[in-house]
Amino acid sequence: MKVVIFGSSGFSGHAILKKALYQDYQVTILFRNRNSIPMEAKNAIFLLRMER
């Protein structure tokens, strides 16, 4: 399954991200700051940087 997560660095988004990765989903996240991405996800997901 493919999922997109907005706000993956927040409390709820982080929990959803971990669950999706555990279930082997193909995950894409939208982020502003690369440092806010949870460490366990950095090599397992597609990253899309958002410009202001």
Secondary structure, DSSP 8 states (H G I E B T S, - for coil): -EEEEESTTSHHHHHHHHHHHHTT-EEEEEES-GGGS-GGGTTTSEEEE---
